[in-house]
Amino acid sequence: MKANHCGSVSPVVPLCRSMPFFFLAFVLVVPTVIAGTMKKNVGIAHLDGFIKERIHNATKIAIKSYNPNPESVVDKFNKEVHESFEGTNSTRRNLKAHFGLRTVMLLGANDNFTGDEIMQVTVAFNRFGKGLVQRMPRCRWGFFHVVNNDYNKWEMYAIGGSMNPTIVSQGNRFRASDNVHAKEVTHRDHFPQKVWKHWKWRTVNDLFLNGAFFVPSGDHSEVAHKHRNYMVQAKDGSAVGRLTRYAGMLKCTAGRPC
């Protein structure tokens, strides 16, 4: 094969004819790549500045919002919650007379999560005072030993549950409010009796005052034997006042042991 006068050994496109196309492509492509890279760098710089501005604004808001008095923070929160429910069809009772949601303890958050069957919880030596509505605790699945707690004038119910939890209420003191519709300690959500009658709920040496009552259910014959390794020793309900006299917030001073 003979080389043509442009020095190409290709019989199709001589090298000298391809050079203009190459330079044209170089002139068009390279500036585009450079411009895109510069635009990308400008975008990253702009995003970095945006993030820094957000951090700066968030810090200013946090400093402005900081309140060293936690009680005033809670009071403000409860007041806002109360106002948000006023005039609504909320299921919470009598919110105009009291502040806050006042629901306490939810153990097991989903009726569909059977993995909570292995849950074993002890609720002991607490004081649940006036103004609380419900969920002290509210249980799903699992085993719950509620022992030597002081319940005083709940507004809906004290101990509730769903999805066949085993609940042993032992040595608690239940003082109901004067509301005739809030005397029952227990609550089984929306389940009919034909379902919840098989749930193992029992009361042992509880003290009931002012008309409070506990509705037991299920077969209790094996509860104590099956769960004895997970149950703390309990006193009679009459001893609750003494057992819970120190329950509540610790009064601590910064820099000193509580």
C-alpha positions as a LaTeX table, in Angstrom:
\begin{tabular}{lrrr}
\hline
Residue & $x$ (\AA) & $y$ (\AA) & $z$ (\AA) \\
\hline
Met1 & 0.00 & 0.00 & 0.00 \\
Lys2 & 1.39 & 3.40 & $-0.94$ \\
Ala3 & 1.34 & 6.32 & 1.39 \\
Asn4 & $-0.59$ & 9.33 & 0.09 \\
His5 & 0.88 & 12.81 & $-0.07$ \\
Cys6 & $-0.44$ & 13.72 & 3.41 \\
Gly7 & 1.50 & 10.91 & 5.06 \\
Ser8 & $-1.52$ & 8.72 & 5.79 \\
Val9 & $-1.41$ & 4.98 & 5.30 \\
Ser10 & $-5.20$ & 4.82 & 5.36 \\
Pro11 & $-6.86$ & 4.26 & 2.04 \\
Val12 & $-10.03$ & 5.85 & 3.39 \\
Val13 & $-9.36$ & 9.20 & 5.15 \\
Pro14 & $-6.07$ & 10.97 & 4.65 \\
Leu15 & $-4.50$ & 12.37 & 7.82 \\
Cys16 & $-4.45$ & 15.91 & 6.48 \\
Arg17 & $-8.23$ & 15.75 & 5.86 \\
Ser18 & $-8.97$ & 14.56 & 9.43 \\
Met19 & $-6.95$ & 17.31 & 11.13 \\
Pro20 & $-9.57$ & 20.10 & 10.67 \\
Phe21 & $-12.25$ & 17.89 & 12.27 \\
Phe22 & $-9.98$ & 17.10 & 15.23 \\
Phe23 & $-9.20$ & 20.76 & 15.90 \\
Leu24 & $-12.85$ & 21.68 & 15.54 \\
Ala25 & $-13.84$ & 19.02 & 18.11 \\
Phe26 & $-11.09$ & 20.17 & 20.46 \\
Val27 & $-12.22$ & 23.80 & 20.22 \\
Leu28 & $-15.86$ & 22.84 & 20.98 \\
Val29 & $-15.41$ & 20.15 & 23.64 \\
Val30 & $-12.58$ & 21.45 & 25.82 \\
Pro31 & $-14.17$ & 24.84 & 26.63 \\
Thr32 & $-17.42$ & 23.03 & 27.47 \\
Val33 & $-15.64$ & 20.71 & 29.91 \\
Ile34 & $-13.80$ & 23.63 & 31.51 \\
Ala35 & $-17.01$ & 25.63 & 31.83 \\
Gly36 & $-18.82$ & 22.66 & 33.38 \\
Thr37 & $-16.03$ & 22.11 & 35.90 \\
Met38 & $-16.03$ & 25.77 & 36.86 \\
Lys39 & $-19.81$ & 25.74 & 37.23 \\
Lys40 & $-19.61$ & 22.63 & 39.42 \\
Asn41 & $-16.97$ & 24.24 & 41.64 \\
Val42 & $-19.08$ & 27.39 & 41.93 \\
Gly43 & $-22.10$ & 25.21 & 42.90 \\
Ile44 & $-20.12$ & 23.41 & 45.61 \\
Ala45 & $-18.84$ & 26.71 & 46.98 \\
His46 & $-22.38$ & 28.08 & 47.02 \\
Leu47 & $-23.66$ & 24.96 & 48.83 \\
Asp48 & $-20.87$ & 25.22 & 51.37 \\
Gly49 & $-21.84$ & 28.81 & 52.08 \\
Phe50 & $-25.49$ & 27.81 & 52.40 \\
Ile51 & $-24.65$ & 25.12 & 54.96 \\
Lys52 & $-22.50$ & 27.51 & 56.96 \\
Glu53 & $-25.34$ & 30.04 & 57.00 \\
Arg54 & $-27.80$ & 27.41 & 58.22 \\
Ile55 & $-25.42$ & 26.36 & 61.00 \\
His56 & $-24.95$ & 29.98 & 62.01 \\
Asn57 & $-28.71$ & 30.64 & 62.10 \\
Ala58 & $-29.41$ & 27.43 & 64.03 \\
Thr59 & $-26.77$ & 28.36 & 66.62 \\
Lys60 & $-28.31$ & 31.83 & 67.06 \\
Ile61 & $-31.77$ & 30.31 & 67.55 \\
Ala62 & $-30.47$ & 27.73 & 70.05 \\
Ile63 & $-28.71$ & 30.42 & 72.10 \\
Lys64 & $-31.79$ & 32.64 & 72.03 \\
Ser65 & $-34.09$ & 29.75 & 73.02 \\
Tyr66 & $-31.95$ & 28.38 & 75.83 \\
Asn67 & $-33.64$ & 28.49 & 79.21 \\
Pro68 & $-31.67$ & 27.35 & 82.27 \\
Asn69 & $-34.89$ & 26.68 & 84.20 \\
Pro70 & $-36.32$ & 23.30 & 83.05 \\
Glu71 & $-39.56$ & 23.77 & 85.01 \\
Ser72 & $-40.47$ & 26.90 & 83.05 \\
Val73 & $-39.70$ & 25.06 & 79.80 \\
Val74 & $-42.10$ & 22.26 & 80.75 \\
Asp75 & $-44.76$ & 24.73 & 81.86 \\
Lys76 & $-44.54$ & 26.56 & 78.55 \\
Phe77 & $-44.74$ & 23.31 & 76.59 \\
Asn78 & $-47.75$ & 22.10 & 78.58 \\
Lys79 & $-49.49$ & 25.45 & 78.11 \\
Glu80 & $-49.00$ & 25.31 & 74.33 \\
Val81 & $-50.23$ & 21.70 & 74.17 \\
His82 & $-53.26$ & 22.64 & 76.24 \\
Glu83 & $-54.09$ & 25.56 & 73.95 \\
Ser84 & $-53.69$ & 23.39 & 70.85 \\
Phe85 & $-56.32$ & 20.96 & 72.13 \\
Glu86 & $-58.82$ & 23.56 & 73.34 \\
Gly87 & $-62.01$ & 23.54 & 71.35 \\
Thr88 & $-61.15$ & 20.29 & 69.54 \\
Asn89 & $-62.72$ & 16.85 & 69.66 \\
Ser90 & $-59.68$ & 15.39 & 71.40 \\
Thr91 & $-60.06$ & 12.06 & 73.18 \\
Arg92 & $-58.20$ & 13.53 & 76.16 \\
Arg93 & $-60.62$ & 14.36 & 78.95 \\
Asn94 & $-61.09$ & 17.75 & 80.55 \\
Leu95 & $-58.05$ & 19.40 & 78.98 \\
Lys96 & $-59.44$ & 22.84 & 79.77 \\
Ala97 & $-58.99$ & 22.16 & 83.44 \\
His98 & $-55.46$ & 20.74 & 83.22 \\
Phe99 & $-52.33$ & 21.32 & 81.19 \\
Gly100 & $-50.40$ & 18.84 & 79.06 \\
Leu101 & $-50.94$ & 15.46 & 77.46 \\
Arg102 & $-50.29$ & 13.62 & 80.73 \\
Thr103 & $-49.86$ & 10.17 & 79.23 \\
Val104 & $-46.97$ & 8.44 & 80.87 \\
Met105 & $-45.48$ & 5.16 & 79.67 \\
Leu106 & $-45.98$ & 3.20 & 76.43 \\
Leu107 & $-44.29$ & $-0.23$ & 76.35 \\
Gly108 & $-44.47$ & $-1.80$ & 72.91 \\
Ala109 & $-45.39$ & 0.66 & 70.19 \\
Asn110 & $-46.92$ & $-1.53$ & 67.49 \\
Asp111 & $-49.72$ & $-4.09$ & 67.52 \\
Asn112 & $-48.11$ & $-5.85$ & 64.55 \\
Phe113 & $-44.60$ & $-6.32$ & 65.96 \\
Thr114 & $-44.66$ & $-9.77$ & 67.53 \\
Gly115 & $-40.97$ & $-9.47$ & 68.42 \\
Asp116 & $-42.06$ & $-7.63$ & 71.57 \\
Glu117 & $-43.36$ & $-10.93$ & 72.96 \\
Ile118 & $-39.94$ & $-11.41$ & 74.59 \\
Met119 & $-40.18$ & $-8.09$ & 76.44 \\
Gln120 & $-40.01$ & $-8.32$ & 80.25 \\
Val121 & $-40.52$ & $-5.08$ & 82.17 \\
Thr122 & $-40.77$ & $-4.22$ & 85.87 \\
Val123 & $-42.45$ & $-0.93$ & 86.83 \\
Ala124 & $-41.71$ & $-0.36$ & 90.51 \\
Phe125 & $-41.70$ & 2.24 & 93.31 \\
Asn126 & $-43.19$ & 5.13 & 91.30 \\
Arg127 & $-45.67$ & 7.80 & 92.33 \\
Phe128 & $-48.27$ & 8.59 & 89.67 \\
Gly129 & $-49.90$ & 11.75 & 90.92 \\
Lys130 & $-53.07$ & 13.71 & 90.26 \\
Gly131 & $-53.65$ & 15.05 & 86.76 \\
Leu132 & $-52.23$ & 12.05 & 84.88 \\
Val133 & $-54.65$ & 10.54 & 82.39 \\
Gln134 & $-53.52$ & 7.08 & 81.27 \\
Arg135 & $-50.69$ & 4.65 & 80.37 \\
Met136 & $-49.10$ & 3.96 & 83.74 \\
Pro137 & $-48.10$ & 1.82 & 81.86 \\
Arg138 & $-49.85$ & 0.84 & 78.62 \\
Cys139 & $-48.51$ & $-2.56$ & 77.48 \\
Arg140 & $-48.36$ & $-4.53$ & 74.22 \\
Trp141 & $-47.20$ & $-8.16$ & 74.06 \\
Gly142 & $-44.60$ & $-9.21$ & 76.65 \\
Phe143 & $-44.63$ & $-9.65$ & 80.43 \\
Phe144 & $-45.08$ & $-6.75$ & 82.86 \\
His145 & $-44.70$ & $-6.76$ & 86.63 \\
Val146 & $-46.23$ & $-3.59$ & 88.08 \\
Val147 & $-45.20$ & $-3.55$ & 91.71 \\
Asn148 & $-45.44$ & $-1.25$ & 94.74 \\
Asn149 & $-46.46$ & 1.91 & 92.86 \\
Asp150 & $-48.69$ & 4.68 & 94.18 \\
Tyr151 & $-51.58$ & 5.71 & 91.88 \\
Asn152 & $-53.54$ & 8.79 & 92.83 \\
Lys153 & $-56.64$ & 9.99 & 90.94 \\
Trp154 & $-55.96$ & 9.08 & 87.30 \\
Glu155 & $-58.42$ & 10.56 & 84.79 \\
Met156 & $-59.06$ & 7.67 & 82.39 \\
Tyr157 & $-57.26$ & 4.50 & 83.51 \\
Ala158 & $-54.04$ & 3.49 & 85.23 \\
Ile159 & $-52.88$ & 0.24 & 83.58 \\
Gly160 & $-53.82$ & $-0.65$ & 80.01 \\
Gly161 & $-52.81$ & $-3.02$ & 77.26 \\
Ser162 & $-53.45$ & $-4.81$ & 74.00 \\
Met163 & $-52.16$ & $-7.80$ & 72.03 \\
Asn164 & $-52.30$ & $-10.31$ & 74.88 \\
Pro165 & $-49.74$ & $-8.96$ & 77.36 \\
Thr166 & $-49.27$ & $-10.71$ & 80.69 \\
Ile167 & $-49.68$ & $-8.18$ & 83.52 \\
Val168 & $-49.16$ & $-8.83$ & 87.23 \\
Ser169 & $-50.23$ & $-5.91$ & 89.41 \\
Gln170 & $-48.78$ & $-6.54$ & 92.85 \\
Gly171 & $-48.76$ & $-4.52$ & 96.03 \\
Asn172 & $-49.83$ & $-1.24$ & 94.43 \\
Arg173 & $-52.02$ & 1.42 & 96.01 \\
Phe174 & $-54.82$ & 2.66 & 93.75 \\
Arg175 & $-56.76$ & 5.71 & 94.87 \\
Ala176 & $-59.44$ & 6.58 & 92.29 \\
Ser177 & $-60.72$ & 10.08 & 91.60 \\
Asp178 & $-64.26$ & 11.16 & 92.43 \\
Asn179 & $-65.25$ & 10.73 & 88.77 \\
Val180 & $-67.57$ & 7.71 & 88.68 \\
His181 & $-66.45$ & 6.96 & 85.13 \\
Ala182 & $-62.77$ & 6.70 & 86.07 \\
Lys183 & $-62.78$ & 4.15 & 88.86 \\
Glu184 & $-61.46$ & 1.20 & 86.87 \\
Val185 & $-57.71$ & 0.65 & 87.02 \\
Thr186 & $-57.55$ & $-1.44$ & 83.84 \\
His187 & $-58.19$ & $-0.68$ & 80.18 \\
Arg188 & $-58.05$ & $-3.06$ & 77.22 \\
Asp189 & $-58.34$ & $-0.61$ & 74.36 \\
His190 & $-60.95$ & $-1.47$ & 71.70 \\
Phe191 & $-60.80$ & $-5.25$ & 72.08 \\
Pro192 & $-64.06$ & $-7.10$ & 72.90 \\
Gln193 & $-64.36$ & $-9.22$ & 76.02 \\
Lys194 & $-64.34$ & $-12.47$ & 74.05 \\
Val195 & $-60.76$ & $-11.60$ & 73.06 \\
Trp196 & $-59.30$ & $-10.05$ & 76.22 \\
Lys197 & $-60.83$ & $-12.59$ & 78.58 \\
His198 & $-57.91$ & $-14.88$ & 77.70 \\
Trp199 & $-55.21$ & $-12.30$ & 78.52 \\
Lys200 & $-53.41$ & $-13.06$ & 81.79 \\
Trp201 & $-53.99$ & $-10.02$ & 84.01 \\
Arg202 & $-54.01$ & $-10.46$ & 87.77 \\
Thr203 & $-53.96$ & $-8.39$ & 90.93 \\
Val204 & $-52.05$ & $-9.55$ & 94.01 \\
Asn205 & $-52.26$ & $-7.74$ & 97.37 \\
Asp206 & $-53.16$ & $-4.41$ & 95.78 \\
Leu207 & $-54.88$ & $-1.76$ & 97.90 \\
Phe208 & $-57.97$ & $-0.14$ & 96.33 \\
Leu209 & $-59.32$ & 3.16 & 97.68 \\
Asn210 & $-62.23$ & 5.45 & 96.83 \\
Gly211 & $-63.98$ & 2.86 & 94.69 \\
Ala212 & $-61.01$ & 1.83 & 92.53 \\
Phe213 & $-61.22$ & $-1.67$ & 91.05 \\
Phe214 & $-59.13$ & $-3.99$ & 88.87 \\
Val215 & $-60.71$ & $-6.30$ & 86.27 \\
Pro216 & $-58.64$ & $-9.52$ & 86.09 \\
Ser217 & $-58.69$ & $-11.94$ & 83.18 \\
Gly218 & $-57.18$ & $-15.16$ & 81.88 \\
Asp219 & $-55.75$ & $-18.23$ & 83.56 \\
His220 & $-53.42$ & $-17.23$ & 86.41 \\
Ser221 & $-52.45$ & $-20.72$ & 87.49 \\
Glu222 & $-49.01$ & $-20.73$ & 85.84 \\
Val223 & $-48.18$ & $-17.03$ & 85.79 \\
Ala224 & $-46.27$ & $-16.86$ & 89.09 \\
His225 & $-44.36$ & $-20.11$ & 88.42 \\
Lys226 & $-43.47$ & $-19.25$ & 84.82 \\
His227 & $-42.27$ & $-15.72$ & 85.55 \\
Arg228 & $-40.94$ & $-16.02$ & 89.09 \\
Asn229 & $-37.37$ & $-15.42$ & 87.93 \\
Tyr230 & $-38.39$ & $-12.05$ & 86.49 \\
Met231 & $-40.37$ & $-10.74$ & 89.47 \\
Val232 & $-39.04$ & $-8.65$ & 92.34 \\
Gln233 & $-40.23$ & $-9.30$ & 95.88 \\
Ala234 & $-43.18$ & $-7.09$ & 96.70 \\
Lys235 & $-44.67$ & $-5.64$ & 99.85 \\
Asp236 & $-48.38$ & $-5.34$ & 100.51 \\
Gly237 & $-50.16$ & $-2.33$ & 99.02 \\
Ser238 & $-50.49$ & $-0.76$ & 102.46 \\
Ala239 & $-46.69$ & $-0.24$ & 102.51 \\
Val240 & $-46.58$ & 1.82 & 99.30 \\
Gly241 & $-46.57$ & 5.20 & 101.04 \\
Arg242 & $-43.38$ & 4.31 & 102.85 \\
Leu243 & $-41.77$ & 2.64 & 99.84 \\
Thr244 & $-42.34$ & 5.58 & 97.50 \\
Arg245 & $-41.77$ & 8.48 & 99.90 \\
Tyr246 & $-38.52$ & 9.42 & 98.15 \\
Ala247 & $-39.79$ & 8.93 & 94.60 \\
Gly248 & $-39.54$ & 11.94 & 92.28 \\
Met249 & $-36.93$ & 14.32 & 90.94 \\
Leu250 & $-33.55$ & 14.59 & 92.63 \\
Lys251 & $-32.83$ & 18.05 & 94.01 \\
Cys252 & $-29.27$ & 18.51 & 92.83 \\
Thr253 & $-26.85$ & 21.44 & 92.89 \\
Ala254 & $-24.25$ & 21.85 & 90.18 \\
Gly255 & $-20.84$ & 20.74 & 91.34 \\
Arg256 & $-22.16$ & 18.76 & 94.32 \\
Pro257 & $-23.23$ & 15.13 & 94.74 \\
Cys258 & $-26.99$ & 14.64 & 94.56 \\
\hline
\end{tabular}
